[in-house]
Amino acid sequence: MKIHEYQAKEIFTAFGIPVPRERVAANPAEAAMLAPELGMPVVIKAQVLVGGRGKAGGVKKVESADQVEVVAKNIIGMDIKGLRVNKVLVSECVDIKGETYVGIIIDRATRAPVLMASAAGGVEIEEVAKATPEKILKVAIDPAAGLLSFQARNVGMALYGDAHCPTGAAEAKLAREFAGIAQKLYRIFLAKDCSLIEINPLVKLGSGSLLALDAKINFDDNADFRHKEWEEMRDLSAEEPTEVEAKAAGLTYIKLAGNVGCVVNGAGLAMATMDLIKRYGGEPANFLDVGGSSSPEKMVTAMRIILSDPNVKAILINIFGGITRCDDIANGLLAAQKMADIKVPLVARLTGTNAEKAREILKGSPVTSAETMGDAVKKAVALAGGAK
Amino acid sequence: MSIFVDKNTRLIVQGITGRDGAFHAKAMKEYGTNVVGGVTPGKGGQQVEGLPVFDSVEDAVEKTGANASIIFVPASFATDAMYECIASDLDLVVCISEGVPTMDMVKVLDYAKGRKTRVLGPNCPGVISPGKAKVGIMPAASFKPGCVGVVSRSGTLTYEVASQTSEFGQSTVVGIGGDPVIGTNFIDCLERFNADPETKAIVLVGEIGGTDEERAAEWVKANCRKPVLGFIAGQTAPPGKRMGHAGAIISGGSGTAPEKVKAFEAAGITVVYEPDEIGPKLRAKL
């Protein structure tokens, strides 16, 4: 789960990481009211759960107080990569002397958290990682010992020191300040069950101290059982409504652009089914995993969600029964057909637990049955209008 | 032979008094797995499916000589259940539970370092050595004894793939789980399959996200003496979206299917694009 910059900065403040003086506004008038107390000029920043807002025109510096409302009006309601901007952050302008990057993620390969830092701050770290991986400093964090002071300080020395000169008092002070911020970041990472936390850029001010100009936090969804507060922080406007509905029903649904709907049990098999649709010249309309246990009710919800997408021209049901029982799926299909007048053709490939029973149940129904996954996909692609 | 589990496996079921634990304890016992008991703290002394229930793993090990465990408890209790197995020096713990926080898993695996226990999972279907032992939730009918080793990040896709190898049967099928941080990875399984005389060919089922497949490919190139087939799920997955499995996400431009396929090809792994191709391609190799 992603949270907005202003929410991440509230957490930063609670943990003692310095941020600019700033306030969040939900409408242009509110933004105009907040600006004077911060002092002009101000920066107005779109709050949107996607990167690249600067390039999209979602961050603007405003010189005079009477322009704030106009600029805020332009940004609120703006569409950035398909997401609507609902709030802006009105922030004081700070005197920037340098920009660095610092972040923490879990490295899957070493199975440990890793502190990443780069003197090339302000740009997307993925781009730095691709073009000049040597510019990213990485320090593995021992899960038992935590991020140690010397580790964080050494990264700070590398960021702010000069390899050709002896380290001076100013550099050492910055390195220590950096170490403090990095250790606070790790404290947040643990306490809030983050999957990612980053400051980009971490700026050096004219006064010689450091400040988090931006903030990004993603939470580890698996930890939601011990963070009831996340529900209130969630921005549902950034999520596909059908995906939210699916989640509530215990399904995982992701909308895509094609016309062959699919209902599959298991994430791996669901991805493989989508791939095969594409391979036979079709386009998958969605990813849908009905999960381990399947009740007929779940199938009804799954069918309704898929059919809410007007692009869907055929639906493929691919089930390899284990815990999932094929007869439950078949009963669910019939129930869905009764409840909603399904106009698109259905192709079902049901194998594994209780497949025989399922075949009996579907006998005489308009559902086209298929023996293998390949066979089922070919039939569904043909029924959706054929290969492109 | 086979890997990880066989006739010497003496299994306990953590969470045996729960619905899933009881159901699968019975199914594994019926399959022929040597299930020796179960553990639910506070329910010691009870019986489930004719199996004795103990209050702790330590107690179960002392009374039954158990050397492996399978976990069916909710995610919030799963890490404690794994620690308990590691502290009792079991050979293997299989965590079926899904939804374990990633950082919790990091700490469990850090604790396991230098100790005896192999952790498989979490969020995995388990492991089966057909005809010998099933320590997992897979439908038994999809597997039969034979010579193909299968290792996969998925659940049902593993059953699909295994059923495509039925002409040859399987030595062992391992589902390593779809989470970002897991106890047993591809290379752990490849090493064992490579050394297992019963395994004649290996099928590796990967998916988008992370770089485990790439590292497995490098290992195969340098070490593997047996034919390897590789399949990658998620060719059509959009970037930035979590495709069900917590680990199946293309982020920052890495973890894509084409990168993994390229790594497979460079390592001499035969790439398979649909399950139906697995049988014929294995036939060509065996």
Chai-1 contact restraints between the chains, C-beta under 6 A:
chainA,res_idxA,chainB,res_idxB,connection_type,confidence,min_distance_angstrom,max_distance_angstrom,comment,restraint_id
A,I106,B,T102,contact,1.0,0.0,6.0,A-B,restraint_1
A,R108,B,P180,contact,1.0,0.0,6.0,A-B,restraint_2
A,R108,B,G210,contact,1.0,0.0,6.0,A-B,restraint_3
A,R111,B,V106,contact,1.0,0.0,6.0,A-B,restraint_4
A,R111,B,L109,contact,1.0,0.0,6.0,A-B,restraint_5
A,R111,B,V181,contact,1.0,0.0,6.0,A-B,restraint_6
A,E126,B,G252,contact,1.0,0.0,6.0,A-B,restraint_7
A,E126,B,G253,contact,1.0,0.0,6.0,A-B,restraint_8
A,P143,B,V106,contact,1.0,0.0,6.0,A-B,restraint_9
A,P143,B,K107,contact,1.0,0.0,6.0,A-B,restraint_10
A,P143,B,D110,contact,1.0,0.0,6.0,A-B,restraint_11
A,A144,B,D110,contact,1.0,0.0,6.0,A-B,restraint_12
A,D193,B,P101,contact,1.0,0.0,6.0,A-B,restraint_13
A,D220,B,P101,contact,1.0,0.0,6.0,A-B,restraint_14
A,D220,B,T102,contact,1.0,0.0,6.0,A-B,restraint_15
A,N222,B,G99,contact,1.0,0.0,6.0,A-B,restraint_16
A,N222,B,P101,contact,1.0,0.0,6.0,A-B,restraint_17
A,A223,B,P101,contact,1.0,0.0,6.0,A-B,restraint_18
A,F225,B,S76,contact,1.0,0.0,6.0,A-B,restraint_19
A,T252,B,G244,contact,1.0,0.0,6.0,A-B,restraint_20
A,I254,B,K241,contact,1.0,0.0,6.0,A-B,restraint_21
A,N265,B,T156,contact,1.0,0.0,6.0,A-B,restraint_22
A,G266,B,G155,contact,1.0,0.0,6.0,A-B,restraint_23
A,G266,B,T156,contact,1.0,0.0,6.0,A-B,restraint_24
A,A267,B,M243,contact,1.0,0.0,6.0,A-B,restraint_25
A,A267,B,G244,contact,1.0,0.0,6.0,A-B,restraint_26
A,A267,B,H245,contact,1.0,0.0,6.0,A-B,restraint_27
A,G268,B,S154,contact,1.0,0.0,6.0,A-B,restraint_28
A,G268,B,L157,contact,1.0,0.0,6.0,A-B,restraint_29
A,G268,B,E207,contact,1.0,0.0,6.0,A-B,restraint_30
A,G268,B,A233,contact,1.0,0.0,6.0,A-B,restraint_31
A,L269,B,T156,contact,1.0,0.0,6.0,A-B,restraint_32
A,L269,B,L157,contact,1.0,0.0,6.0,A-B,restraint_33
A,L269,B,E160,contact,1.0,0.0,6.0,A-B,restraint_34
A,M271,B,A233,contact,1.0,0.0,6.0,A-B,restraint_35
A,M271,B,G234,contact,1.0,0.0,6.0,A-B,restraint_36
A,M271,B,A237,contact,1.0,0.0,6.0,A-B,restraint_37
A,M271,B,M243,contact,1.0,0.0,6.0,A-B,restraint_38
A,A272,B,L157,contact,1.0,0.0,6.0,A-B,restraint_39
A,A272,B,A233,contact,1.0,0.0,6.0,A-B,restraint_40
A,M274,B,T236,contact,1.0,0.0,6.0,A-B,restraint_41
A,D275,B,Q235,contact,1.0,0.0,6.0,A-B,restraint_42
A,D275,B,T236,contact,1.0,0.0,6.0,A-B,restraint_43
A,L276,B,E274,contact,1.0,0.0,6.0,A-B,restraint_44
A,K278,B,T236,contact,1.0,0.0,6.0,A-B,restraint_45
A,F287,B,M243,contact,1.0,0.0,6.0,A-B,restraint_46
A,D289,B,G244,contact,1.0,0.0,6.0,A-B,restraint_47
A,F320,B,T156,contact,1.0,0.0,6.0,A-B,restraint_48
A,F320,B,Y159,contact,1.0,0.0,6.0,A-B,restraint_49
A,F320,B,E160,contact,1.0,0.0,6.0,A-B,restraint_50
A,G322,B,M138,contact,1.0,0.0,6.0,A-B,restraint_51
A,G322,B,P139,contact,1.0,0.0,6.0,A-B,restraint_52
A,G352,B,P139,contact,1.0,0.0,6.0,A-B,restraint_53
A,T353,B,P139,contact,1.0,0.0,6.0,A-B,restraint_54
A,M373,B,P275,contact,1.0,0.0,6.0,A-B,restraint_55
A,G374,B,E274,contact,1.0,0.0,6.0,A-B,restraint_56
A,G374,B,D276,contact,1.0,0.0,6.0,A-B,restraint_57
